Amino acid sequence: MDTLPDMDKQPPPPPKRQRRPQAERTAETRAKLIEAAIACIHRTGYGETTITTVAQEAGLSRGAMTHQFPAKTDLMIAVLRAVYEQDSEHYDRSVAAMSPIEWLRSLPTTMWEVISRPSAIAVMEIMLAARSDPELAARLREAQQKIDVEAHQWVLERIQAAGMQDRPDGEAVHRLFVAAVMVQSRTGGKLTEVLERLSETIRESSALRGEVRSLSAQGRLTGTILTVLPVFIALAMMYTNPTYIGLLFSDPRGNHLVWAAAACLVAGHFVIRRIVDIKAPQ
């Protein structure tokens, strides 16, 4: 005889959904807001991008937006740092895909790929806006300095991996190269022409530094001779006629004169070195 199913038996309750950690939810919210800010800046520009438009783009409330980034400046600095980290990952992938020499040869192309993305355009918009926003400019300068140090150290490691040595003005050249490519991506034109002009500028700067060093070499040599010559003459006189110069060491007044002469020699040496120490342009 068939039995009816037990109608009183209740189905098992659905498993409870695991609540994600607060740090994970915060990181996801911040990532959404940063991506939304990049999209808004790239589409409408920095001036038209507001806290409200970014929150709407991210699908979040204004309260959630201000909880993560109380001010627009805070969001812009976060965008700058996030874009730098994304670009670093792109460069790391390019390094892993080729040898150090090939990577250096393809660096302009890789940079062009990076700065042509919407995120890089958004960063350039933020930099341009900083010219008329003192608070943004101050915070941007601080963040940019840290990024420049990290980026230059990373490039230096790549140069050393290729078996080459960095230039004395390598950091300045690195900044000039990055600025040239960024401006070119903004204004258009041929990148090869910009890089050719940049290389000519660097070569002219190197030639000028060499000329400055050669012109100041005579002054440095003169300062060294004028500093050493009195000491050499005093030693020669002590050898040929000790009694003549011995008065300077036996009489208290002579001791004072010797110390004064030594002080004048040292001061004169540093004055001459300061005069001929011409700072070549970096």
C-alpha positions as a Python dict, from the first residue, in 0.01 Angstrom:
ca = {
    (1, 'M'): (0, 0, 0),
    (2, 'D'): (139, 335, -104),
    (3, 'T'): (193, 592, 170),
    (4, 'L'): (136, 963, 136),
    (5, 'P'): (439, 1185, 177),
    (6, 'D'): (484, 1349, 511),
    (7, 'M'): (319, 1687, 457),
    (8, 'D'): (444, 1815, 792),
    (9, 'K'): (809, 1776, 697),
    (10, 'Q'): (964, 2119, 632),
    (11, 'P'): (1234, 2170, 364),
    (12, 'P'): (1582, 2242, 498),
    (13, 'P'): (1655, 2615, 540),
    (14, 'P'): (1882, 2768, 274),
    (15, 'P'): (2242, 2811, 380),
    (16, 'K'): (2323, 3149, 523),
    (17, 'R'): (2516, 3376, 293),
    (18, 'Q'): (2865, 3444, 420),
    (19, 'R'): (2919, 3813, 487),
    (20, 'R'): (3239, 3939, 329),
    (21, 'P'): (3497, 4110, 549),
    (22, 'Q'): (3469, 4486, 586),
    (23, 'A'): (3812, 4544, 432),
    (24, 'E'): (3714, 4351, 118),
    (25, 'R'): (3389, 4543, 78),
    (26, 'T'): (3570, 4874, 132),
    (27, 'A'): (3834, 4789, -128),
    (28, 'E'): (3564, 4695, -381),
    (29, 'T'): (3375, 5020, -319),
    (30, 'R'): (3691, 5229, -357),
    (31, 'A'): (3781, 5047, -679),
    (32, 'K'): (3435, 5118, -822),
    (33, 'L'): (3461, 5486, -736),
    (34, 'I'): (3809, 5518, -884),
    (35, 'E'): (3702, 5350, -1208),
    (36, 'A'): (3393, 5571, -1221),
    (37, 'A'): (3606, 5883, -1165),
    (38, 'I'): (3838, 5782, -1450),
    (39, 'A'): (3540, 5729, -1680),
    (40, 'C'): (3383, 6064, -1588),
    (41, 'I'): (3706, 6261, -1626),
    (42, 'H'): (3784, 6096, -1959),
    (43, 'R'): (3433, 6158, -2090),
    (44, 'T'): (3353, 6509, -1961),
    (45, 'G'): (3682, 6649, -1822),
    (46, 'Y'): (3793, 6739, -1472),
    (47, 'G'): (3576, 7049, -1436),
    (48, 'E'): (3249, 6865, -1504),
    (49, 'T'): (3338, 6573, -1277),
    (50, 'T'): (3181, 6609, -932),
    (51, 'I'): (3123, 6389, -630),
    (52, 'T'): (2762, 6339, -742),
    (53, 'T'): (2844, 6239, -1100),
    (54, 'V'): (3108, 5991, -984),
    (55, 'A'): (2866, 5835, -734),
    (56, 'Q'): (2600, 5802, -1005),
    (57, 'E'): (2852, 5650, -1247),
    (58, 'A'): (2954, 5394, -983),
    (59, 'G'): (2593, 5315, -889),
    (60, 'L'): (2649, 5419, -528),
    (61, 'S'): (2491, 5674, -299),
    (62, 'R'): (2653, 6008, -231),
    (63, 'G'): (2692, 5905, 134),
    (64, 'A'): (2892, 5595, 35),
    (65, 'M'): (3102, 5818, -189),
    (66, 'T'): (3184, 6074, 79),
    (67, 'H'): (3250, 5800, 333),
    (68, 'Q'): (3537, 5673, 120),
    (69, 'F'): (3653, 6007, -23),
    (70, 'P'): (3535, 6309, 179),
    (71, 'A'): (3654, 6556, -83),
    (72, 'K'): (3714, 6558, -457),
    (73, 'T'): (4085, 6610, -400),
    (74, 'D'): (4106, 6285, -202),
    (75, 'L'): (3948, 6099, -492),
    (76, 'M'): (4186, 6254, -745),
    (77, 'I'): (4493, 6150, -545),
    (78, 'A'): (4352, 5798, -519),
    (79, 'V'): (4301, 5795, -895),
    (80, 'L'): (4661, 5901, -949),
    (81, 'R'): (4794, 5624, -727),
    (82, 'A'): (4564, 5359, -874),
    (83, 'V'): (4661, 5448, -1231),
    (84, 'Y'): (5028, 5431, -1137),
    (85, 'E'): (4980, 5081, -994),
    (86, 'Q'): (4792, 4970, -1307),
    (87, 'D'): (5067, 5110, -1529),
    (88, 'S'): (5332, 4936, -1319),
    (89, 'E'): (5158, 4603, -1371),
    (90, 'H'): (5152, 4668, -1747),
    (91, 'Y'): (5525, 4744, -1749),
    (92, 'D'): (5598, 4435, -1538),
    (93, 'R'): (5416, 4218, -1793),
    (94, 'S'): (5616, 4373, -2076),
    (95, 'V'): (5942, 4309, -1888),
    (96, 'A'): (5853, 3943, -1840),
    (97, 'A'): (5775, 3903, -2211),
    (98, 'M'): (6114, 4008, -2352),
    (99, 'S'): (6483, 4049, -2276),
    (100, 'P'): (6614, 4366, -2101),
    (101, 'I'): (6769, 4502, -2423),
    (102, 'E'): (6452, 4439, -2625),
    (103, 'W'): (6247, 4598, -2351),
    (104, 'L'): (6455, 4918, -2357),
    (105, 'R'): (6425, 4935, -2736),
    (106, 'S'): (6048, 4897, -2718),
    (107, 'L'): (6007, 5137, -2422),
    (108, 'P'): (5868, 5429, -2629),
    (109, 'T'): (5605, 5199, -2781),
    (110, 'T'): (5515, 5058, -2440),
    (111, 'M'): (5487, 5406, -2293),
    (112, 'W'): (5265, 5514, -2581),
    (113, 'E'): (5034, 5220, -2514),
    (114, 'V'): (5014, 5311, -2145),
    (115, 'I'): (4953, 5684, -2177),
    (116, 'S'): (4700, 5642, -2458),
    (117, 'R'): (4457, 5466, -2226),
    (118, 'P'): (4162, 5655, -2071),
    (119, 'S'): (4320, 5629, -1725),
    (120, 'A'): (4632, 5815, -1840),
    (121, 'I'): (4420, 6083, -2008),
    (122, 'A'): (4234, 6126, -1678),
    (123, 'V'): (4562, 6172, -1491),
    (124, 'M'): (4671, 6440, -1738),
    (125, 'E'): (4338, 6618, -1685),
    (126, 'I'): (4403, 6613, -1309),
    (127, 'M'): (4753, 6754, -1360),
    (128, 'L'): (4620, 7034, -1578),
    (129, 'A'): (4351, 7117, -1322),
    (130, 'A'): (4614, 7141, -1047),
    (131, 'R'): (4746, 7463, -1203),
    (132, 'S'): (4439, 7650, -1076),
    (133, 'D'): (4376, 7448, -758),
    (134, 'P'): (4642, 7514, -488),
    (135, 'E'): (4521, 7235, -259),
    (136, 'L'): (4519, 6978, -538),
    (137, 'A'): (4858, 7103, -661),
    (138, 'A'): (5017, 7061, -318),
    (139, 'R'): (4888, 6710, -264),
    (140, 'L'): (4957, 6614, -624),
    (141, 'R'): (5315, 6735, -595),
    (142, 'E'): (5373, 6524, -286),
    (143, 'A'): (5226, 6211, -444),
    (144, 'Q'): (5405, 6272, -774),
    (145, 'Q'): (5743, 6301, -603),
    (146, 'K'): (5700, 5960, -441),
    (147, 'I'): (5592, 5808, -772),
    (148, 'D'): (5886, 5966, -957),
    (149, 'V'): (6134, 5817, -710),
    (150, 'E'): (5981, 5471, -738),
    (151, 'A'): (5955, 5488, -1117),
    (152, 'H'): (6313, 5608, -1165),
    (153, 'Q'): (6446, 5335, -936),
    (154, 'W'): (6250, 5078, -1135),
    (155, 'V'): (6387, 5209, -1467),
    (156, 'L'): (6738, 5211, -1318),
    (157, 'E'): (6703, 4843, -1233),
    (158, 'R'): (6597, 4770, -1591),
    (159, 'I'): (6898, 4962, -1725),
    (160, 'Q'): (7135, 4771, -1499),
    (161, 'A'): (6972, 4443, -1602),
    (162, 'A'): (7058, 4531, -1962),
    (163, 'G'): (7425, 4574, -1865),
    (164, 'M'): (7430, 4953, -1893),
    (165, 'Q'): (7502, 5236, -1650),
    (166, 'D'): (7271, 5524, -1568),
    (167, 'R'): (7365, 5880, -1664),
    (168, 'P'): (7460, 6131, -1390),
    (169, 'D'): (7147, 6323, -1485),
    (170, 'G'): (6942, 6010, -1541),
    (171, 'E'): (6653, 6117, -1320),
    (172, 'A'): (6617, 6449, -1504),
    (173, 'V'): (6632, 6273, -1842),
    (174, 'H'): (6369, 6025, -1723),
    (175, 'R'): (6132, 6307, -1625),
    (176, 'L'): (6193, 6488, -1953),
    (177, 'F'): (6127, 6172, -2153),
    (178, 'V'): (5802, 6099, -1970),
    (179, 'A'): (5685, 6460, -2007),
    (180, 'A'): (5763, 6461, -2381),
    (181, 'V'): (5567, 6144, -2448),
    (182, 'M'): (5273, 6260, -2234),
    (183, 'V'): (5253, 6595, -2413),
    (184, 'Q'): (5278, 6419, -2748),
    (185, 'S'): (4992, 6186, -2662),
    (186, 'R'): (4783, 6491, -2572),
    (187, 'T'): (4860, 6709, -2874),
    (188, 'G'): (4915, 6445, -3143),
    (189, 'G'): (5181, 6432, -3415),
    (190, 'K'): (5474, 6200, -3478),
    (191, 'L'): (5633, 6052, -3170),
    (192, 'T'): (5959, 5984, -3356),
    (193, 'E'): (6010, 6355, -3425),
    (194, 'V'): (5955, 6441, -3059),
    (195, 'L'): (6204, 6176, -2947),
    (196, 'E'): (6459, 6295, -3204),
    (197, 'R'): (6435, 6652, -3075),
    (198, 'L'): (6457, 6522, -2720),
    (199, 'S'): (6774, 6324, -2800),
    (200, 'E'): (6929, 6632, -2964),
    (201, 'T'): (6852, 6835, -2652),
    (202, 'I'): (7013, 6572, -2430),
    (203, 'R'): (7324, 6557, -2651),
    (204, 'E'): (7355, 6936, -2649),
    (205, 'S'): (7321, 6935, -2271),
    (206, 'S'): (7597, 6672, -2241),
    (207, 'A'): (7824, 6873, -2471),
    (208, 'L'): (7760, 7188, -2269),
    (209, 'R'): (7847, 7011, -1944),
    (210, 'G'): (8172, 6888, -2100),
    (211, 'E'): (8259, 7240, -2214),
    (212, 'V'): (8186, 7381, -1868),
    (213, 'R'): (8408, 7117, -1706),
    (214, 'S'): (8696, 7192, -1945),
    (215, 'L'): (8668, 7569, -1892),
    (216, 'S'): (8660, 7536, -1515),
    (217, 'A'): (8943, 7278, -1502),
    (218, 'Q'): (9208, 7552, -1526),
    (219, 'G'): (9052, 7739, -1237),
    (220, 'R'): (9045, 7425, -1022),
    (221, 'L'): (9411, 7354, -1103),
    (222, 'T'): (9507, 7714, -1020),
    (223, 'G'): (9331, 7691, -684),
    (224, 'T'): (9513, 7369, -598),
    (225, 'I'): (9853, 7516, -692),
    (226, 'L'): (9795, 7835, -494),
    (227, 'T'): (9699, 7628, -190),
    (228, 'V'): (9995, 7387, -206),
    (229, 'L'): (10265, 7632, -316),
    (230, 'P'): (10307, 7822, 17),
    (231, 'V'): (10336, 7492, 204),
    (232, 'F'): (10601, 7370, -41),
    (233, 'I'): (10797, 7695, -9),
    (234, 'A'): (10785, 7676, 373),
    (235, 'L'): (10916, 7318, 368),
    (236, 'A'): (11194, 7415, 126),
    (237, 'M'): (11302, 7706, 349),
    (238, 'M'): (11303, 7481, 655),
    (239, 'Y'): (11538, 7247, 470),
    (240, 'T'): (11774, 7513, 327),
    (241, 'N'): (11772, 7770, 611),
    (242, 'P'): (11605, 7639, 927),
    (243, 'T'): (11708, 7934, 1145),
    (244, 'Y'): (11545, 8184, 908),
    (245, 'I'): (11196, 8030, 936),
    (246, 'G'): (11239, 7881, 1282),
    (247, 'L'): (11140, 8213, 1439),
    (248, 'L'): (10782, 8150, 1329),
    (249, 'F'): (10768, 7840, 1548),
    (250, 'S'): (10974, 7958, 1846),
    (251, 'D'): (10810, 8296, 1898),
    (252, 'P'): (10443, 8314, 2011),
    (253, 'R'): (10373, 8589, 1761),
    (254, 'G'): (10517, 8365, 1489),
    (255, 'N'): (10281, 8086, 1594),
    (256, 'H'): (9988, 8319, 1557),
    (257, 'L'): (10106, 8416, 1209),
    (258, 'V'): (10142, 8051, 1106),
    (259, 'W'): (9787, 7971, 1220),
    (260, 'A'): (9652, 8280, 1047),
    (261, 'A'): (9833, 8188, 724),
    (262, 'A'): (9697, 7832, 739),
    (263, 'A'): (9343, 7963, 792),
    (264, 'C'): (9381, 8201, 497),
    (265, 'L'): (9506, 7917, 275),
    (266, 'V'): (9211, 7695, 361),
    (267, 'A'): (8960, 7979, 315),
    (268, 'G'): (9119, 8082, -14),
    (269, 'H'): (9107, 7725, -141),
    (270, 'F'): (8733, 7695, -77),
    (271, 'V'): (8664, 8040, -223),
    (272, 'I'): (8845, 7951, -546),
    (273, 'R'): (8665, 7616, -568),
    (274, 'R'): (8333, 7792, -517),
    (275, 'I'): (8410, 8042, -794),
    (276, 'V'): (8502, 7777, -1052),
    (277, 'D'): (8225, 7535, -949),
    (278, 'I'): (7989, 7623, -1232),
    (279, 'K'): (7664, 7430, -1228),
    (280, 'A'): (7598, 7282, -1568),
    (281, 'P'): (7233, 7260, -1674),
    (282, 'Q'): (7069, 6925, -1600),
}
